[in-house]
Amino acid sequence: MHLFLLFLLLCAAPGLRAERPIPFTVTTQWLAEHLQDKDLVILQTGFSRNEFAYAHLPNARFLWFYALAPVTPDLNTEMPAPKEAAKALAELGITDRSRIVLIFTGQNVATTTRMFLALSQFGYGERTALLDGGLEAWKSEGREIAKGVLPVKRTAPKVTTAASVITDAEWVKQHLRDTAVTIVDARTKNFYDGTGGGIARQGHIAGAKSLVFNSLLDSTNRLKPVEELQRLFNEAGIAKGTTVVSYCHVGQQATVVYFAAKLLGYDAKVYDGSFEDWNVRDDSFPVEKK
């Protein structure tokens, strides 16, 4: 009887549920203290293995951006097929016990939150964190920098897509007037307002709220404090309890909003085709300007 009551209590009380095996973000100090953890996998995102070899965190592995965000003949920065994702994760040495820390270089926060989205899509989001401040924060503190590329033992990770974190134009169209869904434009204001240029239809998805992706970051490319993030969400008109569906140009900047939404406890998705896909469709996929 007591065990049954305890089970009910755990199900009913969010504060008593099992915590993530790793926080959403980790500090440089946390990472320095856990560098030798057997189950910790450090993935530094980049476009060039040579650049990675020149400077990376100790024990880090190179995560090529396009391995989990390929370009297709139709759209940029798309989600790979499960088979391709499994291959990429295997080559990175990911296992079901791994705790993963993602590292970005320079100001490339969005490239790495895009990797967080991909790992979430394939079942590893709850086991993945972002190093707040990235490689630059680590370097600024005079911490050890490694060079070269070490071999990685190939694994056979499980890949699941049971709970998709991406959606498409048809789904967005069907939910434009759904009060339980908030569509969020993560692009800079000029594109939202319709003065960005260079696209077939200028403006934003009808009814979308504006929350510029880099407004969620401070001058050192760290996420702003939780209270500040929530204030920005509130000011953008993103109500608590709604599903946040973010988009941008190609589905990369939108993942910063996605990451912050998940951190704040929102249900969240990314419209993967984003405005690259929406703006070339017919008028039944409405666009409006400021």
C-alpha positions in Angstrom: 0.0 0.0 0.0 2.8 2.4 1.0 4.6 1.7 -2.3 1.5 2.4 -4.3 1.0 5.7 -2.5 4.6 6.6 -3.2 4.1 5.8 -6.9 1.1 8.1 -7.1 3.0 10.8 -5.3 5.9 10.6 -7.7 3.6 10.8 -10.7 1.6 13.7 -9.3 4.5 15.9 -8.1 6.8 17.2 -10.8 9.3 18.3 -8.3 9.8 14.7 -7.2 10.3 13.2 -10.6 13.6 11.9 -11.7 16.0 14.7 -12.7 17.9 14.8 -16.0 21.2 12.9 -15.7 22.9 16.2 -16.7 21.7 19.8 -16.5 20.5 21.7 -19.6 23.7 23.9 -19.3 26.9 23.3 -17.5 29.6 25.7 -16.4 33.3 25.5 -17.2 33.9 24.6 -13.6 31.4 21.7 -13.7 33.0 20.4 -16.9 36.5 20.7 -15.5 35.5 18.6 -12.5 33.8 15.9 -14.7 36.3 15.7 -17.6 37.4 12.2 -16.6 33.9 10.8 -16.0 33.6 7.5 -17.8 30.2 8.2 -19.3 30.8 11.8 -20.3 31.1 12.5 -24.1 32.2 16.0 -25.1 31.2 17.0 -28.6 32.6 20.1 -30.1 30.5 21.2 -33.1 32.2 22.6 -36.2 32.4 22.6 -40.0 36.1 21.7 -40.3 38.0 18.8 -38.7 41.2 20.8 -39.2 39.9 23.7 -37.1 38.9 21.2 -34.4 42.3 19.7 -34.5 43.9 23.1 -33.9 42.0 23.8 -30.7 39.5 21.9 -28.7 38.7 20.9 -25.1 40.5 17.9 -23.7 38.8 14.6 -24.5 36.4 16.3 -27.0 35.3 14.6 -30.1 34.6 16.4 -33.4 30.9 16.7 -34.3 30.6 17.7 -37.9 27.6 19.9 -38.2 26.3 18.4 -41.5 26.3 14.9 -40.0 23.2 15.8 -38.0 22.0 18.7 -40.1 22.4 17.8 -43.8 21.6 20.0 -46.8 19.1 18.5 -49.3 18.4 19.6 -52.9 15.2 21.3 -51.5 16.1 22.7 -48.1 19.0 23.6 -45.9 19.8 22.3 -42.4 17.3 19.4 -42.3 17.0 16.4 -39.9 18.8 13.3 -41.1 17.1 10.0 -41.6 17.3 7.8 -38.5 19.7 5.4 -40.2 22.2 8.3 -41.0 21.8 9.6 -37.4 22.6 6.2 -36.0 25.7 6.1 -38.1 26.8 9.5 -36.9 26.2 8.7 -33.3 28.0 5.4 -33.6 31.1 7.1 -35.0 31.0 9.6 -32.1 31.0 6.7 -29.6 27.6 7.5 -28.1 25.9 4.9 -25.9 22.7 4.7 -24.0 24.6 5.6 -20.8 26.4 8.6 -22.3 26.0 12.1 -20.8 26.8 14.5 -23.6 28.1 18.1 -23.4 28.0 20.2 -26.6 30.6 22.8 -27.2 30.3 25.7 -29.6 33.1 27.8 -31.0 33.2 31.6 -31.4 29.7 32.9 -31.5 28.2 29.8 -33.1 25.6 29.1 -30.4 22.9 28.3 -32.9 24.9 25.6 -34.7 25.2 23.8 -31.4 21.7 24.2 -30.2 20.8 22.7 -33.6 22.8 19.7 -32.6 20.8 19.6 -29.3 17.6 19.5 -31.4 18.9 16.6 -33.5 20.0 14.7 -30.4 16.6 15.3 -28.9 14.9 14.1 -32.1 16.8 10.8 -31.8 16.3 10.1 -28.1 19.3 11.8 -26.4 18.0 15.3 -25.6 17.5 14.5 -21.9 21.1 13.3 -21.7 22.6 16.4 -23.4 23.8 19.7 -22.1 25.4 22.9 -23.5 28.6 24.3 -22.2 27.5 27.9 -21.3 29.9 30.2 -23.1 31.4 27.5 -25.2 35.1 27.2 -26.1 35.7 30.9 -25.7 34.6 30.8 -22.1 36.9 27.8 -21.5 39.9 29.6 -23.1 39.2 32.9 -21.3 39.8 31.1 -18.0 43.2 29.8 -19.1 42.1 26.2 -19.1 43.8 23.4 -21.0 43.4 23.3 -24.8 44.1 20.1 -26.7 45.2 19.6 -30.3 45.0 16.8 -32.8 42.2 14.2 -33.3 42.0 11.1 -31.1 40.4 7.9 -32.4 36.9 7.1 -31.1 35.7 3.6 -30.4 32.6 2.9 -32.5 29.4 2.0 -30.7 25.9 0.8 -31.6 23.6 3.4 -30.1 19.8 3.0 -30.1 17.9 5.7 -32.1 14.3 6.5 -31.5 12.0 9.1 -33.0 8.9 8.3 -30.9 8.5 12.0 -29.8 9.3 14.2 -32.7 10.7 17.7 -31.9 10.3 18.9 -35.5 7.2 19.8 -37.5 6.3 20.9 -41.0 4.4 23.5 -42.9 1.1 21.6 -43.0 1.1 21.2 -39.2 1.9 24.9 -38.7 -0.8 25.9 -41.1 -3.4 23.8 -39.2 -2.4 25.3 -35.9 -2.2 29.0 -36.8 -5.3 29.8 -34.8 -4.7 27.2 -32.1 -4.6 29.0 -28.8 -2.6 26.1 -27.3 0.2 26.8 -29.8 2.5 29.8 -30.1 4.4 30.2 -33.4 7.6 32.1 -32.8 9.8 33.9 -35.4 13.5 33.8 -34.2 14.9 35.9 -37.0 16.0 39.5 -36.6 13.3 42.1 -36.6 13.9 43.4 -40.1 13.0 40.0 -41.5 10.0 39.7 -39.2 8.8 43.2 -40.2 9.2 42.4 -43.9 12.2 44.6 -44.8 14.9 41.9 -44.9 14.7 41.3 -48.6 16.2 38.5 -50.7 13.1 36.2 -50.4 10.0 35.5 -52.5 7.5 36.8 -49.8 8.7 39.2 -47.2 7.4 39.2 -43.7 6.5 36.5 -41.2 4.1 33.6 -40.8 0.7 35.1 -40.0 0.2 35.5 -36.3 3.7 34.6 -35.3 5.3 36.3 -32.3 8.8 37.8 -32.6 11.6 36.6 -30.3 15.0 37.3 -31.8 17.3 34.3 -31.1 20.3 36.4 -29.9 18.2 38.4 -27.5 18.4 35.3 -25.3 22.2 35.5 -25.0 24.4 37.9 -23.2 27.5 39.7 -24.6 29.6 36.6 -23.8 27.2 34.2 -25.7 26.0 32.7 -22.5 22.2 32.2 -22.0 20.7 34.9 -19.9 19.4 33.9 -16.4 16.2 31.9 -16.2 14.2 34.9 -14.8 15.4 37.1 -17.7 14.6 34.4 -20.3 11.1 34.1 -18.8 10.6 37.8 -18.9 11.6 37.9 -22.6 9.1 35.0 -23.4 6.4 36.9 -21.5 7.1 40.1 -23.3 7.0 38.3 -26.7 3.5 37.1 -25.8 4.5 33.4 -25.3 2.1 32.1 -22.7 3.0 29.5 -20.2 1.4 26.2 -21.0 1.4 26.6 -24.8 3.5 24.6 -27.2 6.2 26.8 -28.7 6.9 26.2 -32.3 9.9 28.3 -33.4 11.2 28.9 -36.9 13.8 31.1 -38.6 15.4 31.2 -42.0 16.4 27.5 -42.3 15.8 26.0 -38.8 19.1 26.9 -37.1 18.5 30.2 -35.2 15.1 28.8 -34.1 16.9 26.2 -32.1 18.2 28.8 -29.6 14.5 29.6 -28.9 13.8 25.9 -28.7 16.6 25.3 -26.2 15.5 28.2 -24.0 11.9 27.1 -24.2 12.8 23.6 -23.0 14.9 25.1 -20.3 11.9 27.1 -19.1 9.7 24.0 -19.1 7.7 24.7 -22.3 6.6 21.9 -24.7 8.6 22.9 -27.8 9.1 22.1 -31.5 10.9 23.6 -34.5 9.4 24.1 -37.9 12.3 22.5 -39.7 11.7 23.9 -43.1 11.3 27.4 -41.6 10.7 30.4 -43.7 12.9 29.0 -46.5 10.0 26.5 -47.0 7.0 28.7 -46.0 7.7 31.7 -48.2 7.7 29.8 -51.5 4.3 28.2 -50.9 1.0 29.5 -52.0 -1.2 32.1 -50.3 -3.0 29.5 -48.2 0.3 29.6 -46.2 -0.2 33.2 -45.1 2.5 35.8 -44.7 2.1 39.2 -43.0 4.2 42.2 -42.4 4.5 44.3 -39.3 
